[in-house]
Amino acid sequence: MPRRVYTTHEDRLEAFRRTDVYPVITSEFCAGRPPSEIAASLLAGGARILQIREKSMPDRPFLELLRQVRELAWECGALLVVDDRVDAALIAQADGVHLGQEDLPLLEARRIAPELLIGVSTHNADEIRRSQDEGCSYLNIGPIFPTNTKKLTGIRFLGLDGLKSLIPLVRVPFSVMGGIKYAHLAELKAAGAGRIAAVTAFTQAPDPGAEVAKWRAALN
């Protein structure tokens, strides 16, 4: 059985700084394929971080999925982040948890998971400032473009100009997300965003691993 790669927040944060593409896996968007199969392909293609986002999967199969992907990630030296569920992240020995604005408060998550990466989804300047003040490990900024993979009531997409206005406020590593396709990579990189998160661009690709490799080549 593969052994845990990262054990401290410092080690995990340094590994996060080295990432470029950030695939997010949701079984609903895996084109009928098992999410663990998608994870294996993404890791084979060079992804060094994966997030598992399952809002409605029952606890036991969710934990089983996390453990399957955790072993795959350990074999590749990759980070595993769990959306929303701090408890599941700790039980599955994941590397981090990603919180939305309506999820468990960051300060409470940090209290019970001091060594995990804690990422926060942000959509505006106030959320960026607050998340950094509270000690987030990293930020995600979005949505950059219109997206159908996440319901964001009352939140408008930022566009490139909106993103450029927010980047100067950021003091921690960050990713960007929301409707991003391969054709957007050059302009996003030029705007200062070098870590790109996406769901369907990877999970619905005929060959997820090949898609990751293509994106990494474009970013590097």
Helices and strands as residue ranges (DSSP letters): H 9-17, E 21-25, G 27-29, H 35-44, E 49-52, H 59-76, E 79-83, H 86-91, E 96-99, H 106-112, E 117-122, H 125-133, E 138-141, H 159-166, G 167-169, E 174-176, G 182-184, H 185-191, E 196-198, H 200-203, H 208-219
